[in-house]
Amino acid sequence: MTLTIRKADERDVALVFSFIRELAEYERLAHEIDASEADIAMALFGPNPRVFADIAEWEGRSAGFALWFYNFSTFRGRHGIYLEDLFVRPEFRSKGIGRALLRHLARRCMAEGLARLEWWVLDWNEPALKFYRSIGAVPMDEWTVQRVSGEALAELAEAR
């Protein structure tokens, strides 16, 4: 049984996009996808990439991915990694692939002197919550996520 984790390259755009779609379907959020493969290609491999992806391969087959970017903590005075998406295809689950992807990012944090690794998880996703607790993740219950997007974002941008 072999697991390889590698940095995504331009040949992986369709694969990364398929992982995004599969994750959205699992999370019951497929209706919210308005990104295209071209958008993902530009984000990952355009002139100034600000997001990165790692691909997990199990015995040479694409099994999962992690899509992430650097964030910053003013309180810590250092960058960290924000994990936007972590997904392992159902047929590859329970093989340690999700843990390996998180370990890979944790090692990057340590090597680069980053302050933390963080992500969101849907509150109904009990298997993920249980797994995250098992690796020492701590829920940030005192924080409430806020978002402005779509029309509200456009209106805010135009507000005087």
QUIWO-V944149 format. One record per helix or strand. SS is the DSSP state (H for helix, E for strand). FROM is the first residue (numbers start at 1). LEN is the number of residues. If there is no record, write none. Layout:
ss = (SS SS)
from = (FROM FROM)
len = (LEN LEN)
This chain:
ss = (E H H H E E E H H E H H)
from = (3 10 30 37 52 61 78 90 97 117 126 150)
len = (5 17 3 9 7 13 11 3 16 3 9 9)
